[in-house]
Amino acid sequence: MTADNSIELARDDGPEFRSVRLALEESGALLMDAQDMGPNVRKTFDEGDYEFWVRVGREGLSKLAFELLKDRFAGRIDAVDELRRYCQERGIAHEFDSWV
C-alpha cells in the first residue's frame, strides 16, 4: 500500500487519544479504522489500546459511492458541475459529455 492510499482523517491527542484513518486496500476494499488509547481504554479493556474498523469490500463500493453522492448532492441544482470539478481536482477518472 502506498502513502497515497492511506490517510489520517482525524486525530485527538488528548488524554483519551483517538486516531481515525482511511485506506484503500490492494484488494480494492475501503477500510476506515480507529485506535483509542487512554484511561477509559485501560479501565474498560485492561489493555493499552483498542482498535476497531469498518471494511467495505469491492462489491459494496458502488452502493457506498451512490449513497454518499446522494447525501452530498441532493437538492443541488449544480450537482453535475460540482461532481465534474471534484473529479478533475482529485484526478479521478471520469467522463463528461453533453448533447444538444
C-alpha positions as CSV (number, residue, x, y, z in Angstrom):
1,M,0.0,0.0,0.0
2,T,1.4,3.4,-0.9
3,A,1.0,6.6,1.1
4,D,-1.5,7.8,-1.4
5,N,-3.8,5.0,-0.5
6,S,-3.9,5.8,3.2
7,I,-4.6,9.0,5.2
8,E,-5.3,10.0,8.7
9,L,-8.8,11.7,8.8
10,A,-8.9,12.9,12.4
11,R,-6.7,12.9,15.5
12,D,-7.3,13.8,19.1
13,D,-4.1,13.9,21.1
14,G,-5.8,14.5,24.4
15,P,-5.8,12.2,27.4
16,E,-8.4,10.0,25.5
17,F,-6.3,9.7,22.3
18,R,-8.1,8.7,19.1
19,S,-6.8,8.4,15.5
20,V,-9.1,7.7,12.6
21,R,-7.6,6.5,9.3
22,L,-8.9,5.7,5.8
23,A,-7.2,3.3,3.4
24,L,-7.8,1.8,0.0
25,E,-6.5,-1.8,0.3
26,E,-4.8,-3.7,-2.5
27,S,-7.9,-5.9,-2.9
28,G,-9.9,-2.8,-3.7
29,A,-11.7,-2.7,-0.4
30,L,-12.1,0.5,1.6
31,L,-11.0,0.4,5.3
32,M,-11.8,3.0,7.9
33,D,-10.3,2.3,11.3
34,A,-9.7,3.9,14.6
35,Q,-7.4,3.5,17.5
36,D,-8.2,4.6,21.0
37,M,-5.7,4.9,23.9
38,G,-6.1,6.4,27.4
39,P,-7.6,5.8,30.8
40,N,-11.0,4.7,29.6
41,V,-9.5,2.0,27.3
42,R,-7.3,0.8,30.2
43,K,-10.3,0.7,32.5
44,T,-12.7,-0.9,30.0
45,F,-10.4,-3.5,28.4
46,D,-7.4,-3.7,30.7
47,E,-5.2,-3.1,27.6
48,G,-3.2,-0.2,26.3
49,D,-5.2,0.4,23.1
50,Y,-8.4,-0.5,21.4
51,E,-8.8,-0.7,17.6
52,F,-11.9,-1.0,15.5
53,W,-12.8,-0.7,11.9
54,V,-15.3,-1.0,9.0
55,R,-14.2,-2.6,5.8
56,V,-16.3,-2.2,2.6
57,G,-15.4,-4.7,0.0
58,R,-15.2,-4.0,-3.7
59,E,-18.7,-5.5,-4.1
60,G,-20.1,-2.7,-1.8
61,L,-18.2,0.3,-3.1
62,S,-20.7,1.2,-5.8
63,K,-23.6,1.3,-3.4
64,L,-21.5,3.3,-0.9
65,A,-20.5,5.8,-3.6
66,F,-24.1,6.1,-4.7
67,E,-25.3,6.8,-1.1
68,L,-22.6,9.2,-0.3
69,L,-23.1,11.2,-3.5
70,K,-26.9,11.2,-3.0
71,D,-26.3,12.6,0.5
72,R,-23.8,15.2,-0.7
73,F,-25.7,16.4,-3.8
74,A,-29.4,16.0,-3.1
75,G,-31.2,19.3,-3.8
76,R,-28.1,20.8,-5.5
77,I,-29.1,22.1,-9.0
78,D,-25.4,22.4,-10.0
79,A,-24.6,18.8,-8.8
80,V,-23.3,17.7,-12.2
81,D,-20.8,20.6,-12.5
82,E,-19.7,20.1,-8.9
83,L,-19.1,16.4,-9.4
84,R,-17.1,17.1,-12.6
85,R,-15.0,19.7,-10.8
86,Y,-14.5,17.4,-7.8
87,C,-13.2,14.6,-10.1
88,Q,-11.0,16.9,-12.0
89,E,-9.4,18.4,-8.9
90,R,-8.7,15.0,-7.4
91,G,-7.5,13.2,-10.6
92,I,-10.5,10.8,-10.5
93,A,-11.1,9.1,-13.9
94,H,-14.4,10.2,-15.2
95,E,-16.2,11.1,-18.5
96,F,-18.0,14.3,-19.2
97,D,-20.3,14.6,-22.2
98,S,-23.2,16.7,-23.4
99,W,-25.9,16.7,-26.0
100,V,-27.9,19.4,-27.7
